[in-house]
Every structure is written in C-alpha cells, then in structure tokens.
Amino acid sequence: MRNQTPASSLSRWMIVISGGVLLGLSLGVRHSQGLLMQPVTMDQGWSLETFGFALALQNLVWGLTQPLTGLFADRYGSGRALFLGVLAYALGLYLMSSAQEPAGFIVSNGVLVGVALSGTAFGTVYGALSRIFEPARRSWAIAVAGGIGGLGQFCLVPLFQQLLEQVSWQSTVMMLGLLFLVSLPCAWMLRTPSTKKDANSVKQVVGASIQQALRHKGFWLLNLGFFACGFQLAFIATYLPAYMLGQGLGVEQAATALALIALANAFGTYVCSRCAGIWRVKNLLAGLYATRAVAILLFISTPVTASGTYAFALTMGFLWLGTAPMTNELVLRLFGMRYIATLFGIVFLGHQVGGFFSVWLSAWIYERFQTYEPLWLGAAAIGCMAAVVHWLIDDTPLSTAEQSASGGVQP
C-alpha cells in the first residue's frame, strides 16, 4: 500500500509526470481524430455520417463507462484501472487500423476506444491524484499533470499530421497504438491502495453516496453544465478542420489550429486548476462558459481567416479542459474524497452525452444542409445556459455527519 502523501519531491514529480503523459496520449489521440476525417472517408468510401457516428458513439461510450471505471478505480485502485485502459486503447487503435467495414471501424473506434478513454483520461487520472496528494498539494498536482497533458496533446497534433503525410492513416493509427504500450509504466506510478471490503458493505456505502448525490440539486446542475462542455469541445475538435477547409483554408492551417488549441490548453488547464484551489469554483466555471460563448459568437460573425481562426483556437484552447479539474474539485468539496472517481464519473456522463449529440447532429445536419452554422449557434447558446446553471449551484459542502452516513469521508 502507498501512503496518501508521496515520500519525496522526486516521487511527486514522477507521479504527476506519469499522469500528464497518460493524459497527453489519451486526449491527444482523441483530439487529433478530426484530421482523420478526409483520409478515412476518401480511402474507404464511407460517408461523413459513418465517421461522425463512430466518434459520437465514442463520446457516449466514454461517458457511460466512466462511472463504472471510477467505481473500479475507487475499489481496486487507480493503477489497475489505468493499466487496463492503456491496453484497451492500444487494442482499439490496432483494430481500428485494420477495419475494412464501417461496423468494424465503429466498434473499434467508437466502442473500444470509448471504453479506453474512461480508464486513461482525466476522470481516472485526476481521481488518482486526488487520492495520492494531500489537500495542500492537490491543486498543484492536478494543475501540473493537466499542463503536461496539454503539452502532450500539442505535440501529438503535428506528429499526427506528419505521419498522415508520410504513411497511410492505418499505419499512423497503429504507431500511436504502440506509443500507448510504451506508456504502461506510467499507470503503475499512479497506483492507489485497494479499498476492497465485504462486497455487501461496499455496495451499501457506494449506493448511499450515489443516492445522496442524486438528491442534491447542484449535482444535477453540474451534469447539465458539463453537457454543454462536451457539446462544445466534441464539435470543435471534430469539425473545426472540416469547417476551415470549407471556408477555403488548408489542411496545414487546420492542423495548426488544433495544435494551438492543445498548446493553449496546457497553460489554461494549469491556471484553472490553480484557481480552483483559491477562488469559488462555481463562479469560475460560470465565467469560463460565458467567455466561451462570446468567443464562438465573435468567431462565426467575422470572415474566416487563418489569423482569426488561430486567435479563436488560442482562446478556446485556454478554456478547453480547465472545466475538468474545476468540476472534479467542486464534486470533491460537496461530497468528499471516498468515491470521488465514481461521482465525477457520473457527472462526466453528462459531458459525453453532450459530445455524442454534437458530433452526431453535426454530421447529420451537414449531410443534409451542407452547413455547420446551426451547430455553431447551438454551441454558443448552450454555453450561455451552462454559465447560468453553474451560477445557481449551491456549493455549500455537506456536513461531516451527512458525508459519513453515505461513506463520503475518507476514513
């Protein structure tokens, strides 16, 4: 068993770097998949709707399995969950590269990679760091890991683009799968103690924690707000390259925009994580969503140019994944540490349902009307809604007695 607090400065840095590497790989590969749209559809002769449905399903499966992965991590340790997630990601990419029919592509990229994301992305990584580090260092650890993950995303986008220019998309995807296998030792670094007890006792405590959360109005508002986040990010990551190409810009400019989002995200995630340890989180989230809505409206109301798109990418990138550590912190403050990965996983389901609808609807609308404009307007409107619902959240922590009754306090 590990102590909650790492023993030395070196071990602390090894842990947060490992978390950042896993985040960078997991989210970087997902972030770059918009660049696959043209190569895959042209090479295979599949429709845009087929490609879009695979990514939409990936978002939905990620969300549906995140609470189960969180429960597994809470009970058996984060290291095991991350290890299995890395293996699932590598297998999903391998099967995706060899898919010859739409069904194979949808199952591998939509289902298996979706499951893998629940075991390798911020839901599991931030849960592990929240357990490993004491409160005084928690925001620092999550901020640094998120920043490293953002830099990893930034590096993966040009690597992805270069590989696509030099080899087939199948070879590109397979090489990325090998990178995941190399990262397996990072999962071991984020291991946390197993909390296995009598099965009936565990079920009762988990069930009580979930019931308590479901009775809390703020928990539902967090789900609704995170729905907006997933809607916005999945749409932009998947369709911004296609939107730029449709406006007369080139593939390299589209790849640059995605890279700038990832680069700005590295700094934005760090800043947001640190701010979550200082200021009132619900107000920070409300301001973030309002700023996103303004940025989207400004972007679609002006002529699309390379410089304007880059400015939009930097703005959105700075606000990209800062919602995740802040939402994690808000869940932790409300309901305690013990089942943080499980409860965050349930909130994250709302995020991925939003991602599913935005990716699927975008493909459906474009196939029929040849425009993305309704989705841009929808992304701005839903950002305004998210700002309002976060402002309305009652973030008063539950009393110690209430948390203890539901198993929310770390024993």
C-alpha positions in Angstrom: 0.0 0.0 0.0 1.0 3.6 -0.7 0.8 6.4 1.7 -1.5 9.2 0.6 1.4 11.6 0.5 4.3 10.8 -1.8 7.6 10.4 0.2 9.8 12.8 -1.7 9.9 15.6 -4.2 11.3 13.2 -6.9 8.4 10.8 -6.4 5.9 13.6 -6.5 7.2 14.8 -9.9 7.4 11.2 -11.2 3.7 10.8 -10.3 2.4 14.0 -11.9 4.6 13.5 -15.0 3.2 10.0 -15.4 -0.4 11.4 -15.1 0.4 14.1 -17.6 1.9 11.6 -20.1 -1.3 9.4 -19.9 -3.5 12.5 -20.3 -1.5 13.7 -23.2 -1.6 10.4 -25.1 -5.2 9.7 -24.3 -6.7 13.1 -25.1 -4.1 13.9 -27.8 -5.1 11.0 -30.0 -8.8 11.8 -29.5 -8.1 15.5 -30.2 -6.4 14.7 -33.5 -9.1 12.5 -34.9 -10.7 15.3 -36.9 -7.6 15.1 -39.1 -8.6 11.5 -40.0 -12.0 12.5 -41.4 -10.9 13.1 -45.0 -8.3 10.3 -45.3 -10.7 7.7 -43.8 -13.8 8.7 -45.8 -11.9 9.1 -49.1 -9.8 5.9 -48.7 -12.7 3.7 -47.6 -15.5 5.3 -49.5 -17.6 5.8 -46.3 -19.9 8.7 -45.7 -19.2 11.6 -43.3 -22.1 10.4 -41.2 -20.5 7.0 -40.7 -17.3 8.6 -39.5 -19.2 11.1 -37.3 -21.3 8.3 -35.8 -18.2 6.4 -34.7 -16.8 9.5 -32.9 -20.2 10.3 -31.5 -20.5 6.7 -30.1 -17.0 7.0 -28.7 -18.1 10.1 -26.7 -21.3 8.3 -25.5 -19.5 5.0 -24.5 -16.8 7.0 -22.7 -19.4 8.7 -20.7 -21.5 5.6 -20.0 -18.5 3.6 -18.8 -16.8 6.4 -16.8 -18.9 5.8 -13.6 -18.1 2.1 -13.8 -14.4 2.8 -14.3 -14.5 5.2 -11.5 -16.1 2.7 -9.2 -13.5 0.1 -10.3 -10.7 2.6 -9.5 -12.2 3.5 -6.2 -12.5 -0.1 -5.1 -9.5 -1.8 -6.7 -7.0 1.1 -7.1 -6.4 3.6 -9.9 -3.3 1.8 -11.2 -5.3 -1.2 -12.3 -7.9 0.9 -14.0 -5.2 2.9 -15.9 -3.3 -0.2 -16.8 -6.4 -1.9 -18.4 -7.3 1.4 -20.0 -4.0 1.7 -21.8 -4.2 -1.9 -23.0 -7.8 -1.2 -24.3 -6.7 1.9 -26.1 -3.8 0.2 -27.9 -6.1 -2.7 -28.9 -8.8 -0.3 -30.1 -6.3 1.6 -32.3 -5.0 -1.7 -33.8 -8.4 -2.9 -34.6 -9.4 0.5 -36.0 -6.4 0.5 -38.3 -7.4 -2.9 -39.7 -11.1 -2.2 -40.1 -12.4 -2.9 -43.6 -16.1 -2.3 -43.0 -18.0 0.6 -41.2 -19.1 -1.8 -38.5 -15.5 -2.7 -37.6 -14.5 1.0 -37.5 -17.5 1.9 -35.3 -16.9 -0.9 -32.8 -13.1 -0.3 -32.5 -13.0 3.5 -32.6 -16.5 4.1 -31.2 -16.8 1.4 -28.5 -13.4 0.1 -27.5 -11.6 3.4 -27.7 -14.5 5.0 -25.8 -14.1 2.4 -23.0 -10.3 3.0 -23.0 -10.8 6.8 -22.6 -12.7 6.2 -19.4 -9.7 4.4 -18.0 -6.9 6.8 -19.2 -8.3 10.3 -19.3 -8.9 12.9 -16.6 -11.7 11.1 -14.8 -9.3 8.4 -13.6 -6.1 10.4 -13.6 -7.5 13.3 -11.5 -9.2 10.8 -9.2 -5.8 9.1 -8.6 -4.0 12.4 -8.0 -6.8 13.5 -5.6 -6.2 10.4 -3.5 -2.4 10.4 -3.7 -1.8 14.0 -2.7 -2.8 15.7 0.5 -5.2 18.8 0.1 -2.3 21.3 0.3 -0.7 19.8 -2.8 -3.7 18.5 -4.6 -4.4 21.6 -6.8 -0.7 21.8 -7.7 -0.5 18.1 -8.7 -3.7 18.3 -10.9 -2.5 21.6 -12.4 0.9 20.3 -13.4 -0.4 16.9 -14.7 -3.1 18.8 -16.7 -0.4 21.2 -18.1 1.9 18.3 -19.1 -1.1 16.5 -20.6 -1.9 19.7 -22.7 1.7 19.9 -23.9 1.4 16.2 -24.9 -1.7 17.0 -26.9 0.1 19.9 -28.6 3.0 17.6 -29.6 0.7 14.9 -30.8 -1.2 17.0 -33.3 1.8 17.9 -35.6 3.1 14.3 -35.1 -0.3 13.0 -36.3 -0.3 15.4 -39.3 3.3 14.5 -40.3 2.6 10.8 -40.1 -0.5 11.2 -42.2 1.6 13.0 -44.9 4.3 10.3 -44.9 2.4 7.0 -44.4 -1.2 5.7 -44.6 -3.8 6.6 -42.0 -3.8 2.9 -41.0 0.0 3.0 -40.2 -0.4 6.3 -38.4 -3.1 4.8 -36.1 -1.0 1.7 -35.5 2.1 3.7 -34.5 0.0 5.6 -32.0 -1.2 2.3 -30.5 2.4 1.4 -29.9 3.0 4.6 -28.1 0.3 3.6 -25.6 2.0 0.3 -24.9 5.2 2.1 -24.1 3.3 4.3 -21.6 2.2 1.3 -19.5 4.8 2.0 -16.7 3.0 5.4 -16.1 -0.1 3.5 -15.0 1.9 1.8 -12.2 3.1 5.2 -11.0 -0.4 6.2 -10.3 -1.4 3.2 -8.2 -3.5 3.8 -5.2 -4.5 1.4 -2.4 -7.3 -1.0 -2.9 -10.3 -0.4 -0.7 -11.8 -3.9 -1.1 -14.1 -4.8 1.8 -17.1 -7.1 2.3 -19.0 -6.9 -1.0 -22.3 -6.1 0.5 -20.8 -3.4 2.7 -19.2 -1.8 -0.3 -22.4 -1.8 -2.3 -24.3 -0.2 0.6 -21.8 2.6 1.0 -21.5 3.3 -2.7 -25.2 3.2 -3.2 -25.7 5.6 -0.3 -23.1 8.0 -1.7 -24.8 8.0 -5.2 -28.3 8.4 -3.7 -27.1 11.3 -1.7 -25.6 13.0 -4.8 -28.7 12.4 -6.8 -30.8 14.2 -4.2 -28.5 17.2 -4.4 -29.7 19.9 -6.9 -26.2 21.0 -7.5 -25.2 17.6 -8.7 -27.8 17.7 -11.5 -26.8 21.3 -12.4 -23.2 20.1 -12.7 -24.4 17.4 -15.1 -26.3 19.9 -17.2 -23.3 22.3 -17.3 -20.9 19.5 -18.2 -23.3 18.5 -21.0 -22.6 22.0 -22.6 -18.9 21.5 -22.2 -18.9 18.1 -24.0 -21.2 19.5 -26.8 -18.8 22.4 -27.5 -15.5 20.6 -27.3 -16.5 17.5 -29.3 -18.0 19.7 -32.0 -15.0 21.9 -32.3 -12.3 19.2 -32.1 -14.1 17.0 -34.7 -15.4 19.6 -37.2 -13.2 22.7 -37.0 -10.8 21.2 -39.6 -13.7 20.4 -42.0 -15.2 23.9 -41.3 -11.9 25.6 -42.1 -11.5 23.5 -45.3 -15.0 24.5 -46.4 -14.0 28.2 -45.9 -11.0 27.9 -48.2 -8.3 27.3 -45.7 -5.8 24.4 -46.0 -5.1 21.1 -44.1 -1.9 22.5 -42.6 -3.8 25.5 -41.3 -6.4 23.2 -39.8 -3.8 21.1 -38.1 -2.2 24.3 -36.8 -5.5 25.4 -35.3 -5.8 22.1 -33.4 -2.3 22.3 -32.2 -2.8 25.8 -30.9 -5.9 24.6 -29.0 -3.7 21.9 -27.4 -0.9 24.4 -26.6 -3.2 26.9 -25.0 -4.9 24.1 -23.1 -1.6 23.2 -21.4 -1.5 26.7 -19.9 -5.2 27.0 -19.4 -5.6 23.8 -17.5 -2.7 24.7 -15.2 -4.2 28.1 -14.5 -7.7 26.8 -14.0 -6.5 24.0 -11.7 -4.6 26.5 -9.5 -7.5 28.9 -9.4 -9.8 26.1 -8.3 -7.7 25.9 -5.1 -8.0 29.6 -4.4 -11.4 31.0 -5.6 -15.0 29.9 -5.6 -15.2 27.2 -8.2 -18.8 27.6 -9.4 -18.2 31.3 -10.2 -15.0 30.4 -12.1 -17.0 27.8 -14.2 -19.8 30.3 -14.9 -17.3 32.9 -16.2 -15.5 30.3 -18.3 -18.6 29.2 -20.1 -19.8 32.7 -20.7 -16.4 33.6 -22.2 -16.6 30.5 -24.5 -20.0 31.6 -25.7 -18.7 35.1 -26.5 -15.6 33.7 -28.3 -17.8 31.4 -30.5 -20.1 34.3 -31.5 -17.2 36.5 -32.4 -15.7 33.7 -34.5 -18.8 33.0 -36.6 -19.7 36.6 -37.0 -16.5 37.6 -38.8 -14.9 36.4 -42.0 -13.0 33.1 -41.5 -9.2 33.8 -41.9 -6.2 31.9 -40.8 -5.2 34.6 -38.2 -8.8 34.9 -36.9 -9.1 31.1 -36.5 -5.7 30.9 -34.7 -6.9 33.6 -32.3 -10.1 31.7 -31.7 -8.2 28.5 -31.2 -5.9 30.1 -28.6 -8.9 31.5 -26.7 -10.9 28.3 -26.8 -7.8 26.2 -26.0 -7.1 28.3 -22.9 -10.6 27.4 -21.7 -10.6 23.9 -23.1 -10.1 21.3 -20.3 -10.0 23.7 -17.4 -13.5 22.6 -16.7 -12.4 19.1 -15.7 -10.2 19.9 -12.7 -12.6 22.6 -11.5 -15.6 20.2 -11.8 -13.6 17.5 -10.0 -12.8 20.0 -7.2 -16.4 21.0 -6.9 -17.6 17.4 -6.6 -14.9 16.7 -4.1 -15.8 19.7 -1.9 -19.5 18.8 -2.0 -19.3 15.0 -1.4 -15.9 14.2 0.0 -13.0 12.1 -1.2 -14.0 8.4 -0.7 -15.9 7.9 -4.0 -14.7 10.9 -6.0 -13.9 8.9 -9.1 -17.4 7.3 -9.1 -19.3 10.6 -8.6 -17.1 12.5 -11.0 -17.7 9.7 -13.5 -21.5 10.2 -13.2 -21.2 13.9 -13.7 -18.9 13.2 -16.7 -21.6 11.2 -18.3 -23.4 14.4 -18.9 -20.3 15.8 -20.7 -20.2 12.8 -23.0 -23.9 12.8 -23.8 -23.4 16.4 -24.9 -20.4 15.2 -27.0 -22.4 12.4 -28.6 -25.2 14.7 -29.7 -23.0 17.4 -31.1 -20.8 15.1 -33.2 -23.8 13.0 -34.5 -26.0 16.1 -35.1 -23.2 17.9 -36.9 -22.7 15.1 -39.4 -26.5 14.6 -39.8 -27.1 18.3 -40.4 -24.1 18.8 -42.8 -25.0 15.7 -44.9 -28.5 17.3 -45.5 -27.9 21.1 -45.5 -24.1 21.4 -46.2 -23.6 23.9 -43.3 -22.3 23.9 -39.8 -23.8 27.2 -38.8 -26.7 25.8 -36.7 -24.2 23.9 -34.6 -22.0 27.0 -34.0 -25.1 28.9 -32.8 -26.1 26.0 -30.7 -22.7 25.8 -29.1 -22.9 29.5 -28.2 -26.4 29.2 -26.8 -25.6 26.2 -24.7 -22.5 27.9 -23.3 -24.8 30.7 -22.0 -27.0 28.1 -20.4 -24.0 26.5 -18.7 -22.9 29.9 -17.3 -26.3 30.4 -15.7 -26.7 26.9 -14.2 -23.2 27.0 -12.6 -24.0 30.3 -11.1 -27.1 28.8 -9.5 -25.3 25.8 -7.8 -25.4 25.8 -4.0 -21.8 24.8 -3.3 -22.2 24.6 0.5 -20.2 21.4 1.5 -22.3 18.6 3.0 -21.8 18.3 6.8 -19.3 15.8 8.1 -22.2 13.7 9.5 -24.0 13.7 6.1 -20.8 12.6 4.3 -20.0 9.9 6.9 -23.5 8.5 6.7 -23.0 8.0 2.9 -19.4 7.0 3.0 -18.2 10.3 1.6 -15.4 11.0 4.2 -12.1 9.3 3.7 -11.7 7.0 6.7 
